Amino acid sequence: MAASPNPPPQASVRPTRRRAAGAGAVAAGAALAPLLRVPLPAALAADAPRFTTRLRRMPVLTKSRLRIPIVQADVPVVRGERTLMWTFGGTFPGPTIRRPAGSTTHVTFV
């Protein structure tokens, strides 16, 4: 069999965004691999103290125009202790805003 006069085209080795992103992901994975074997800090260990106060469900706001005050409040985060924090409407966590997808919602924080 005779050799073809025109060899097949070579694959492009020019840099592209896709190749750069792939190389970046490989480099990031290689850099983070040793960190994944580090023991967890004491605060994240299984014997660390747990929160004793359940996270409360907050009110659901559905209006298209909302005015929510930002106020300081003493909030019970851990049983027997209160924490002074800035809150939305005096509650922690703040209210849930539930609106239909694609609808416009105006929220004013005061």
Backbone as XML, in Angstrom:
<?xml version="1.0"?>
<chain id="A" units="angstrom">
  <residue number="1" name="MET">
    <atom name="N" x="0.841" y="-1.158" z="0.000"/>
    <atom name="CA" x="0.000" y="0.000" z="0.000"/>
    <atom name="C" x="0.887" y="1.222" z="0.000"/>
  </residue>
  <residue number="2" name="ALA">
    <atom name="N" x="0.589" y="2.164" z="-0.841"/>
    <atom name="CA" x="1.393" y="3.374" z="-0.968"/>
    <atom name="C" x="0.957" y="4.390" z="0.076"/>
  </residue>
  <residue number="3" name="ALA">
    <atom name="N" x="1.921" y="5.191" z="0.536"/>
    <atom name="CA" x="1.632" y="6.235" z="1.523"/>
    <atom name="C" x="0.812" y="7.325" z="0.882"/>
  </residue>
  <residue number="4" name="SER">
    <atom name="N" x="-0.097" y="7.869" z="1.617"/>
    <atom name="CA" x="-0.946" y="8.937" z="1.117"/>
    <atom name="C" x="-0.108" y="10.195" z="0.935"/>
  </residue>
  <residue number="5" name="PRO">
    <atom name="N" x="-0.312" y="10.935" z="-0.166"/>
    <atom name="CA" x="0.477" y="12.154" z="-0.373"/>
    <atom name="C" x="0.154" y="13.237" z="0.649"/>
  </residue>
  <residue number="6" name="ASN">
    <atom name="N" x="-1.053" y="13.243" z="1.205"/>
    <atom name="CA" x="-1.447" y="14.247" z="2.210"/>
    <atom name="C" x="-1.636" y="13.549" z="3.553"/>
  </residue>
  <residue number="7" name="PRO">
    <atom name="N" x="-0.749" y="13.772" z="4.518"/>
    <atom name="CA" x="-0.932" y="13.124" z="5.827"/>
    <atom name="C" x="-2.177" y="13.669" z="6.511"/>
  </residue>
  <residue number="8" name="PRO">
    <atom name="N" x="-2.767" y="12.888" z="7.426"/>
    <atom name="CA" x="-3.971" y="13.363" z="8.129"/>
    <atom name="C" x="-3.653" y="14.614" z="8.949"/>
  </residue>
  <residue number="9" name="PRO">
    <atom name="N" x="-4.628" y="15.503" z="9.107"/>
    <atom name="CA" x="-4.368" y="16.734" z="9.868"/>
    <atom name="C" x="-4.053" y="16.409" z="11.325"/>
  </residue>
  <residue number="10" name="GLN">
    <atom name="N" x="-3.140" y="17.160" z="11.887"/>
    <atom name="CA" x="-2.764" y="17.005" z="13.286"/>
    <atom name="C" x="-3.798" y="17.704" z="14.166"/>
  </residue>
  <residue number="11" name="ALA">
    <atom name="N" x="-4.018" y="17.186" z="15.353"/>
    <atom name="CA" x="-4.924" y="17.838" z="16.302"/>
    <atom name="C" x="-4.311" y="19.164" z="16.722"/>
  </residue>
  <residue number="12" name="SER">
    <atom name="N" x="-5.146" y="20.146" z="16.879"/>
    <atom name="CA" x="-4.675" y="21.475" z="17.277"/>
    <atom name="C" x="-4.149" y="21.432" z="18.711"/>
  </residue>
  <residue number="13" name="VAL">
    <atom name="N" x="-3.031" y="22.053" z="18.958"/>
    <atom name="CA" x="-2.473" y="22.142" z="20.303"/>
    <atom name="C" x="-2.526" y="23.578" z="20.806"/>
  </residue>
  <residue number="14" name="ARG">
    <atom name="N" x="-3.279" y="24.399" z="20.100"/>
    <atom name="CA" x="-3.423" y="25.787" z="20.542"/>
    <atom name="C" x="-4.193" y="25.829" z="21.848"/>
  </residue>
  <residue number="15" name="PRO">
    <atom name="N" x="-3.815" y="26.746" z="22.758"/>
    <atom name="CA" x="-4.560" y="26.851" z="24.017"/>
    <atom name="C" x="-5.973" y="27.370" z="23.768"/>
  </residue>
  <residue number="16" name="THR">
    <atom name="N" x="-6.920" y="26.785" z="24.466"/>
    <atom name="CA" x="-8.305" y="27.245" z="24.413"/>
    <atom name="C" x="-8.780" y="27.444" z="25.839"/>
  </residue>
  <residue number="17" name="ARG">
    <atom name="N" x="-9.897" y="28.117" z="25.996"/>
    <atom name="CA" x="-10.448" y="28.317" z="27.343"/>
    <atom name="C" x="-10.783" y="26.977" z="27.996"/>
  </residue>
  <residue number="18" name="ARG">
    <atom name="N" x="-11.302" y="26.056" z="27.204"/>
    <atom name="CA" x="-11.666" y="24.750" z="27.745"/>
    <atom name="C" x="-10.435" y="24.010" z="28.260"/>
  </residue>
  <residue number="19" name="ARG">
    <atom name="N" x="-9.339" y="24.034" z="27.495"/>
    <atom name="CA" x="-8.108" y="23.371" z="27.945"/>
    <atom name="C" x="-7.540" y="24.061" z="29.181"/>
  </residue>
  <residue number="20" name="ALA">
    <atom name="N" x="-7.594" y="25.402" z="29.209"/>
    <atom name="CA" x="-7.071" y="26.144" z="30.363"/>
    <atom name="C" x="-7.894" y="25.837" z="31.609"/>
  </residue>
  <residue number="21" name="ALA">
    <atom name="N" x="-9.217" y="25.765" z="31.461"/>
    <atom name="CA" x="-10.074" y="25.455" z="32.609"/>
    <atom name="C" x="-9.802" y="24.036" z="33.101"/>
  </residue>
  <residue number="22" name="GLY">
    <atom name="N" x="-9.639" y="23.107" z="32.191"/>
    <atom name="CA" x="-9.336" y="21.733" z="32.578"/>
    <atom name="C" x="-8.012" y="21.635" z="33.309"/>
  </residue>
  <residue number="23" name="ALA">
    <atom name="N" x="-7.001" y="22.333" z="32.793"/>
    <atom name="CA" x="-5.694" y="22.322" z="33.453"/>
    <atom name="C" x="-5.784" y="22.975" z="34.825"/>
  </residue>
  <residue number="24" name="GLY">
    <atom name="N" x="-6.564" y="24.040" z="34.935"/>
    <atom name="CA" x="-6.732" y="24.706" z="36.224"/>
    <atom name="C" x="-7.410" y="23.800" z="37.234"/>
  </residue>
  <residue number="25" name="ALA">
    <atom name="N" x="-8.406" y="23.041" z="36.784"/>
    <atom name="CA" x="-9.105" y="22.121" z="37.686"/>
    <atom name="C" x="-8.170" y="21.018" z="38.167"/>
  </residue>
  <residue number="26" name="VAL">
    <atom name="N" x="-7.331" y="20.512" z="37.272"/>
    <atom name="CA" x="-6.373" y="19.472" z="37.657"/>
    <atom name="C" x="-5.372" y="20.037" z="38.661"/>
  </residue>
  <residue number="27" name="ALA">
    <atom name="N" x="-4.882" y="21.256" z="38.394"/>
    <atom name="CA" x="-3.912" y="21.878" z="39.309"/>
    <atom name="C" x="-4.539" y="22.139" z="40.680"/>
  </residue>
  <residue number="28" name="ALA">
    <atom name="N" x="-5.784" y="22.607" z="40.706"/>
    <atom name="CA" x="-6.450" y="22.878" z="41.977"/>
    <atom name="C" x="-6.662" y="21.581" z="42.752"/>
  </residue>
  <residue number="29" name="GLY">
    <atom name="N" x="-7.063" y="20.529" z="42.063"/>
    <atom name="CA" x="-7.248" y="19.243" z="42.725"/>
    <atom name="C" x="-5.943" y="18.716" z="43.306"/>
  </residue>
  <residue number="30" name="ALA">
    <atom name="N" x="-4.855" y="18.867" z="42.548"/>
    <atom name="CA" x="-3.554" y="18.409" z="43.033"/>
    <atom name="C" x="-3.107" y="19.218" z="44.241"/>
  </residue>
  <residue number="31" name="ALA">
    <atom name="N" x="-3.405" y="20.522" z="44.234"/>
    <atom name="CA" x="-2.993" y="21.379" z="45.350"/>
    <atom name="C" x="-3.809" y="21.080" z="46.609"/>
  </residue>
  <residue number="32" name="LEU">
    <atom name="N" x="-5.074" y="20.715" z="46.450"/>
    <atom name="CA" x="-5.939" y="20.468" z="47.600"/>
    <atom name="C" x="-5.840" y="19.044" z="48.136"/>
  </residue>
  <residue number="33" name="ALA">
    <atom name="N" x="-5.323" y="18.123" z="47.352"/>
    <atom name="CA" x="-5.279" y="16.718" z="47.764"/>
    <atom name="C" x="-4.606" y="16.520" z="49.121"/>
  </residue>
  <residue number="34" name="PRO">
    <atom name="N" x="-3.441" y="17.126" z="49.387"/>
    <atom name="CA" x="-2.826" y="16.904" z="50.702"/>
    <atom name="C" x="-3.676" y="17.451" z="51.848"/>
  </residue>
  <residue number="35" name="LEU">
    <atom name="N" x="-4.428" y="18.508" z="51.610"/>
    <atom name="CA" x="-5.239" y="19.109" z="52.668"/>
    <atom name="C" x="-6.376" y="18.201" z="53.093"/>
  </residue>
  <residue number="36" name="LEU">
    <atom name="N" x="-6.837" y="17.355" z="52.222"/>
    <atom name="CA" x="-7.965" y="16.484" z="52.542"/>
    <atom name="C" x="-7.588" y="15.408" z="53.547"/>
  </residue>
  <residue number="37" name="ARG">
    <atom name="N" x="-6.301" y="15.193" z="53.746"/>
    <atom name="CA" x="-5.856" y="14.166" z="54.688"/>
    <atom name="C" x="-5.535" y="14.749" z="56.059"/>
  </residue>
  <residue number="38" name="VAL">
    <atom name="N" x="-5.715" y="16.058" z="56.234"/>
    <atom name="CA" x="-5.419" y="16.714" z="57.501"/>
    <atom name="C" x="-6.551" y="16.428" z="58.478"/>
  </residue>
  <residue number="39" name="PRO">
    <atom name="N" x="-6.253" y="16.090" z="59.744"/>
    <atom name="CA" x="-7.328" y="15.845" z="60.715"/>
    <atom name="C" x="-8.176" y="17.095" z="60.923"/>
  </residue>
  <residue number="40" name="LEU">
    <atom name="N" x="-9.438" y="16.897" z="61.226"/>
    <atom name="CA" x="-10.337" y="18.021" z="61.459"/>
    <atom name="C" x="-9.942" y="18.768" z="62.726"/>
  </residue>
  <residue number="41" name="PRO">
    <atom name="N" x="-10.125" y="20.098" z="62.739"/>
    <atom name="CA" x="-9.879" y="20.843" z="63.969"/>
    <atom name="C" x="-10.810" y="20.363" z="65.074"/>
  </residue>
  <residue number="42" name="ALA">
    <atom name="N" x="-10.447" y="20.630" z="66.306"/>
    <atom name="CA" x="-11.235" y="20.155" z="67.457"/>
    <atom name="C" x="-12.678" y="20.630" z="67.386"/>
  </residue>
  <residue number="43" name="ALA">
    <atom name="N" x="-12.898" y="21.837" z="66.861"/>
    <atom name="CA" x="-14.261" y="22.380" z="66.803"/>
    <atom name="C" x="-15.160" y="21.554" z="65.885"/>
  </residue>
  <residue number="44" name="LEU">
    <atom name="N" x="-14.572" y="20.815" z="64.941"/>
    <atom name="CA" x="-15.369" y="20.022" z="64.011"/>
    <atom name="C" x="-15.378" y="18.543" z="64.374"/>
  </residue>
  <residue number="45" name="ALA">
    <atom name="N" x="-14.704" y="18.175" z="65.425"/>
    <atom name="CA" x="-14.628" y="16.766" z="65.828"/>
    <atom name="C" x="-15.977" y="16.284" z="66.344"/>
  </residue>
  <residue number="46" name="ALA">
    <atom name="N" x="-16.151" y="14.975" z="66.383"/>
    <atom name="CA" x="-17.432" y="14.385" z="66.780"/>
    <atom name="C" x="-17.796" y="14.700" z="68.224"/>
  </residue>
  <residue number="47" name="ASP">
    <atom name="N" x="-16.794" y="14.914" z="69.100"/>
    <atom name="CA" x="-17.089" y="15.162" z="70.514"/>
    <atom name="C" x="-17.234" y="16.649" z="70.841"/>
  </residue>
  <residue number="48" name="ALA">
    <atom name="N" x="-17.270" y="17.502" z="69.809"/>
    <atom name="CA" x="-17.424" y="18.940" z="70.026"/>
    <atom name="C" x="-18.835" y="19.244" z="70.517"/>
  </residue>
  <residue number="49" name="PRO">
    <atom name="N" x="-19.008" y="20.301" z="71.328"/>
    <atom name="CA" x="-20.352" y="20.645" z="71.804"/>
    <atom name="C" x="-21.285" y="20.974" z="70.640"/>
  </residue>
  <residue number="50" name="ARG">
    <atom name="N" x="-22.535" y="20.648" z="70.800"/>
    <atom name="CA" x="-23.538" y="20.882" z="69.755"/>
    <atom name="C" x="-24.456" y="22.037" z="70.172"/>
  </residue>
  <residue number="51" name="PHE">
    <atom name="N" x="-25.088" y="22.665" z="69.180"/>
    <atom name="CA" x="-26.093" y="23.667" z="69.487"/>
    <atom name="C" x="-27.270" y="22.970" z="70.151"/>
  </residue>
  <residue number="52" name="THR">
    <atom name="N" x="-27.827" y="23.595" z="71.163"/>
    <atom name="CA" x="-28.946" y="22.977" z="71.873"/>
    <atom name="C" x="-30.273" y="23.623" z="71.530"/>
  </residue>
  <residue number="53" name="THR">
    <atom name="N" x="-30.257" y="24.780" z="70.886"/>
    <atom name="CA" x="-31.477" y="25.471" z="70.501"/>
    <atom name="C" x="-31.762" y="25.180" z="69.033"/>
  </residue>
  <residue number="54" name="ARG">
    <atom name="N" x="-32.951" y="24.685" z="68.748"/>
    <atom name="CA" x="-33.322" y="24.375" z="67.360"/>
    <atom name="C" x="-33.482" y="25.659" z="66.553"/>
  </residue>
  <residue number="55" name="LEU">
    <atom name="N" x="-33.155" y="25.602" z="65.278"/>
    <atom name="CA" x="-33.346" y="26.733" z="64.378"/>
    <atom name="C" x="-34.842" y="26.880" z="64.117"/>
  </residue>
  <residue number="56" name="ARG">
    <atom name="N" x="-35.367" y="28.064" z="64.415"/>
    <atom name="CA" x="-36.809" y="28.289" z="64.285"/>
    <atom name="C" x="-37.187" y="28.582" z="62.842"/>
  </residue>
  <residue number="57" name="ARG">
    <atom name="N" x="-38.413" y="28.270" z="62.504"/>
    <atom name="CA" x="-38.944" y="28.646" z="61.193"/>
    <atom name="C" x="-39.474" y="30.063" z="61.293"/>
  </residue>
  <residue number="58" name="MET">
    <atom name="N" x="-39.062" y="30.893" z="60.386"/>
    <atom name="CA" x="-39.437" y="32.304" z="60.424"/>
    <atom name="C" x="-40.660" y="32.553" z="59.548"/>
  </residue>
  <residue number="59" name="PRO">
    <atom name="N" x="-41.266" y="33.720" z="59.714"/>
    <atom name="CA" x="-42.440" y="34.042" z="58.895"/>
    <atom name="C" x="-42.071" y="34.083" z="57.410"/>
  </residue>
  <residue number="60" name="VAL">
    <atom name="N" x="-43.049" y="33.745" z="56.571"/>
    <atom name="CA" x="-42.860" y="33.777" z="55.121"/>
    <atom name="C" x="-43.537" y="35.036" z="54.589"/>
  </residue>
  <residue number="61" name="LEU">
    <atom name="N" x="-42.773" y="35.883" z="53.898"/>
    <atom name="CA" x="-43.309" y="37.115" z="53.301"/>
    <atom name="C" x="-43.523" y="36.879" z="51.816"/>
  </residue>
  <residue number="62" name="THR">
    <atom name="N" x="-44.691" y="37.302" z="51.289"/>
    <atom name="CA" x="-45.017" y="37.016" z="49.887"/>
    <atom name="C" x="-45.377" y="38.263" z="49.083"/>
  </residue>
  <residue number="63" name="LYS">
    <atom name="N" x="-45.366" y="39.433" z="49.692"/>
    <atom name="CA" x="-45.758" y="40.654" z="48.975"/>
    <atom name="C" x="-44.670" y="41.079" z="47.988"/>
  </residue>
  <residue number="64" name="SER">
    <atom name="N" x="-45.056" y="41.879" z="46.999"/>
    <atom name="CA" x="-44.092" y="42.333" z="45.992"/>
    <atom name="C" x="-43.277" y="43.529" z="46.483"/>
  </residue>
  <residue number="65" name="ARG">
    <atom name="N" x="-43.773" y="44.232" z="47.491"/>
    <atom name="CA" x="-43.026" y="45.349" z="48.092"/>
    <atom name="C" x="-42.911" y="45.096" z="49.584"/>
  </residue>
  <residue number="66" name="LEU">
    <atom name="N" x="-41.672" y="45.020" z="50.058"/>
    <atom name="CA" x="-41.431" y="44.700" z="51.469"/>
    <atom name="C" x="-40.564" y="45.772" z="52.104"/>
  </residue>
  <residue number="67" name="ARG">
    <atom name="N" x="-40.832" y="46.054" z="53.364"/>
    <atom name="CA" x="-40.029" y="46.973" z="54.162"/>
    <atom name="C" x="-39.634" y="46.209" z="55.420"/>
  </residue>
  <residue number="68" name="ILE">
    <atom name="N" x="-38.338" y="45.924" z="55.548"/>
    <atom name="CA" x="-37.856" y="45.109" z="56.661"/>
    <atom name="C" x="-36.890" y="45.939" z="57.493"/>
  </residue>
  <residue number="69" name="PRO">
    <atom name="N" x="-37.199" y="46.138" z="58.774"/>
    <atom name="CA" x="-36.282" y="46.909" z="59.624"/>
    <atom name="C" x="-35.081" y="46.056" z="60.045"/>
  </residue>
  <residue number="70" name="ILE">
    <atom name="N" x="-33.921" y="46.691" z="60.147"/>
    <atom name="CA" x="-32.728" y="46.041" z="60.665"/>
    <atom name="C" x="-32.537" y="46.569" z="62.075"/>
  </residue>
  <residue number="71" name="VAL">
    <atom name="N" x="-32.633" y="45.675" z="63.058"/>
    <atom name="CA" x="-32.570" y="46.089" z="64.457"/>
    <atom name="C" x="-31.646" y="45.166" z="65.242"/>
  </residue>
  <residue number="72" name="GLN">
    <atom name="N" x="-31.090" y="45.714" z="66.344"/>
    <atom name="CA" x="-30.310" y="44.885" z="67.253"/>
    <atom name="C" x="-31.278" y="44.126" z="68.142"/>
  </residue>
  <residue number="73" name="ALA">
    <atom name="N" x="-30.944" y="42.872" z="68.416"/>
    <atom name="CA" x="-31.785" y="42.067" z="69.302"/>
    <atom name="C" x="-30.913" y="41.070" z="70.046"/>
  </residue>
  <residue number="74" name="ASP">
    <atom name="N" x="-31.339" y="40.744" z="71.278"/>
    <atom name="CA" x="-30.697" y="39.680" z="72.044"/>
    <atom name="C" x="-31.350" y="38.376" z="71.616"/>
  </residue>
  <residue number="75" name="VAL">
    <atom name="N" x="-30.572" y="37.503" z="71.006"/>
    <atom name="CA" x="-31.122" y="36.279" z="70.439"/>
    <atom name="C" x="-30.556" y="35.064" z="71.177"/>
  </residue>
  <residue number="76" name="PRO">
    <atom name="N" x="-31.408" y="34.109" z="71.589"/>
    <atom name="CA" x="-30.883" y="32.892" z="72.222"/>
    <atom name="C" x="-30.331" y="31.954" z="71.151"/>
  </residue>
  <residue number="77" name="VAL">
    <atom name="N" x="-29.013" y="31.788" z="71.127"/>
    <atom name="CA" x="-28.387" y="30.890" z="70.160"/>
    <atom name="C" x="-28.003" y="29.582" z="70.846"/>
  </residue>
  <residue number="78" name="VAL">
    <atom name="N" x="-27.431" y="29.690" z="72.040"/>
    <atom name="CA" x="-27.070" y="28.524" z="72.845"/>
    <atom name="C" x="-27.895" y="28.597" z="74.121"/>
  </residue>
  <residue number="79" name="ARG">
    <atom name="N" x="-28.399" y="27.461" z="74.597"/>
    <atom name="CA" x="-29.257" y="27.427" z="75.781"/>
    <atom name="C" x="-28.592" y="28.151" z="76.955"/>
  </residue>
  <residue number="80" name="GLY">
    <atom name="N" x="-29.329" y="29.070" z="77.567"/>
    <atom name="CA" x="-28.826" y="29.807" z="78.718"/>
    <atom name="C" x="-27.994" y="31.026" z="78.355"/>
  </residue>
  <residue number="81" name="GLU">
    <atom name="N" x="-27.722" y="31.228" z="77.091"/>
    <atom name="CA" x="-26.921" y="32.380" z="76.652"/>
    <atom name="C" x="-27.716" y="33.171" z="75.614"/>
  </residue>
  <residue number="82" name="ARG">
    <atom name="N" x="-27.510" y="34.465" z="75.616"/>
    <atom name="CA" x="-28.129" y="35.322" z="74.609"/>
    <atom name="C" x="-27.006" y="36.049" z="73.875"/>
  </residue>
  <residue number="83" name="THR">
    <atom name="N" x="-27.196" y="36.279" z="72.591"/>
    <atom name="CA" x="-26.194" y="36.930" z="71.759"/>
    <atom name="C" x="-26.788" y="38.187" z="71.159"/>
  </residue>
  <residue number="84" name="LEU">
    <atom name="N" x="-26.121" y="39.323" z="71.346"/>
    <atom name="CA" x="-26.570" y="40.575" z="70.742"/>
    <atom name="C" x="-26.142" y="40.575" z="69.280"/>
  </residue>
  <residue number="85" name="MET">
    <atom name="N" x="-27.101" y="40.693" z="68.367"/>
    <atom name="CA" x="-26.766" y="40.685" z="66.936"/>
    <atom name="C" x="-27.722" y="41.576" z="66.159"/>
  </residue>
  <residue number="86" name="TRP">
    <atom name="N" x="-27.271" y="41.984" z="64.972"/>
    <atom name="CA" x="-28.138" y="42.720" z="64.064"/>
    <atom name="C" x="-29.043" y="41.714" z="63.382"/>
  </residue>
  <residue number="87" name="THR">
    <atom name="N" x="-30.336" y="42.018" z="63.340"/>
    <atom name="CA" x="-31.313" y="41.084" z="62.790"/>
    <atom name="C" x="-32.218" y="41.778" z="61.782"/>
  </residue>
  <residue number="88" name="PHE">
    <atom name="N" x="-32.903" y="40.978" z="60.990"/>
    <atom name="CA" x="-33.909" y="41.488" z="60.063"/>
    <atom name="C" x="-35.261" y="41.344" z="60.742"/>
  </residue>
  <residue number="89" name="GLY">
    <atom name="N" x="-35.826" y="42.466" z="61.158"/>
    <atom name="CA" x="-37.127" y="42.449" z="61.822"/>
    <atom name="C" x="-37.072" y="41.938" z="63.250"/>
  </residue>
  <residue number="90" name="GLY">
    <atom name="N" x="-35.893" y="41.873" z="63.856"/>
    <atom name="CA" x="-35.774" y="41.429" z="65.235"/>
    <atom name="C" x="-35.709" y="39.931" z="65.415"/>
  </residue>
  <residue number="91" name="THR">
    <atom name="N" x="-35.684" y="39.164" z="64.338"/>
    <atom name="CA" x="-35.646" y="37.711" z="64.437"/>
    <atom name="C" x="-34.372" y="37.162" z="63.807"/>
  </residue>
  <residue number="92" name="PHE">
    <atom name="N" x="-33.965" y="35.986" z="64.286"/>
    <atom name="CA" x="-32.838" y="35.276" z="63.691"/>
    <atom name="C" x="-33.245" y="33.838" z="63.498"/>
  </residue>
  <residue number="93" name="PRO">
    <atom name="N" x="-33.124" y="33.305" z="62.305"/>
    <atom name="CA" x="-32.767" y="34.013" z="61.085"/>
    <atom name="C" x="-33.902" y="34.930" z="60.660"/>
  </residue>
  <residue number="94" name="GLY">
    <atom name="N" x="-33.649" y="35.746" z="59.701"/>
    <atom name="CA" x="-34.660" y="36.689" z="59.234"/>
    <atom name="C" x="-35.799" y="35.981" z="58.509"/>
  </residue>
  <residue number="95" name="PRO">
    <atom name="N" x="-36.796" y="36.724" z="58.069"/>
    <atom name="CA" x="-37.950" y="36.118" z="57.402"/>
    <atom name="C" x="-37.566" y="35.495" z="56.059"/>
  </residue>
  <residue number="96" name="THR">
    <atom name="N" x="-38.385" y="34.545" z="55.624"/>
    <atom name="CA" x="-38.221" y="33.936" z="54.302"/>
    <atom name="C" x="-39.052" y="34.743" z="53.318"/>
  </residue>
  <residue number="97" name="ILE">
    <atom name="N" x="-38.455" y="35.108" z="52.199"/>
    <atom name="CA" x="-39.195" y="35.831" z="51.156"/>
    <atom name="C" x="-39.493" y="34.824" z="50.057"/>
  </residue>
  <residue number="98" name="ARG">
    <atom name="N" x="-40.779" y="34.566" z="49.814"/>
    <atom name="CA" x="-41.180" y="33.595" z="48.802"/>
    <atom name="C" x="-42.025" y="34.310" z="47.756"/>
  </residue>
  <residue number="99" name="ARG">
    <atom name="N" x="-41.511" y="34.321" z="46.518"/>
    <atom name="CA" x="-42.205" y="34.995" z="45.413"/>
    <atom name="C" x="-42.180" y="34.088" z="44.188"/>
  </residue>
  <residue number="100" name="PRO">
    <atom name="N" x="-43.152" y="34.254" z="43.280"/>
    <atom name="CA" x="-43.150" y="33.447" z="42.056"/>
    <atom name="C" x="-41.903" y="33.741" z="41.217"/>
  </residue>
  <residue number="101" name="ALA">
    <atom name="N" x="-41.388" y="32.723" z="40.559"/>
    <atom name="CA" x="-40.216" y="32.895" z="39.695"/>
    <atom name="C" x="-40.508" y="33.935" z="38.621"/>
  </residue>
  <residue number="102" name="GLY">
    <atom name="N" x="-39.558" y="34.817" z="38.391"/>
    <atom name="CA" x="-39.696" y="35.841" z="37.355"/>
    <atom name="C" x="-40.436" y="37.084" z="37.786"/>
  </residue>
  <residue number="103" name="SER">
    <atom name="N" x="-41.010" y="37.090" z="38.984"/>
    <atom name="CA" x="-41.746" y="38.278" z="39.433"/>
    <atom name="C" x="-40.770" y="39.275" z="40.066"/>
  </residue>
  <residue number="104" name="THR">
    <atom name="N" x="-41.133" y="40.536" z="40.012"/>
    <atom name="CA" x="-40.304" y="41.588" z="40.577"/>
    <atom name="C" x="-40.647" y="41.767" z="42.051"/>
  </residue>
  <residue number="105" name="THR">
    <atom name="N" x="-39.613" y="41.875" z="42.862"/>
    <atom name="CA" x="-39.796" y="42.084" z="44.295"/>
    <atom name="C" x="-38.920" y="43.245" z="44.728"/>
  </residue>
  <residue number="106" name="HIS">
    <atom name="N" x="-39.493" y="44.216" z="45.427"/>
    <atom name="CA" x="-38.748" y="45.353" z="45.944"/>
    <atom name="C" x="-38.654" y="45.213" z="47.461"/>
  </residue>
  <residue number="107" name="VAL">
    <atom name="N" x="-37.420" y="45.145" z="47.966"/>
    <atom name="CA" x="-37.207" y="45.015" z="49.394"/>
    <atom name="C" x="-36.437" y="46.242" z="49.856"/>
  </residue>
  <residue number="108" name="THR">
    <atom name="N" x="-36.970" y="46.937" z="50.864"/>
    <atom name="CA" x="-36.300" y="48.078" z="51.459"/>
    <atom name="C" x="-35.929" y="47.724" z="52.880"/>
  </residue>
  <residue number="109" name="PHE">
    <atom name="N" x="-34.623" y="47.801" z="53.189"/>
    <atom name="CA" x="-34.151" y="47.561" z="54.545"/>
    <atom name="C" x="-33.959" y="48.908" z="55.213"/>
  </residue>
  <residue number="110" name="VAL">
    <atom name="N" x="-34.544" y="49.108" z="56.401"/>
    <atom name="CA" x="-34.443" y="50.386" z="57.103"/>
    <atom name="C" x="-33.866" y="50.171" z="58.482"/>
  </residue>
</chain>
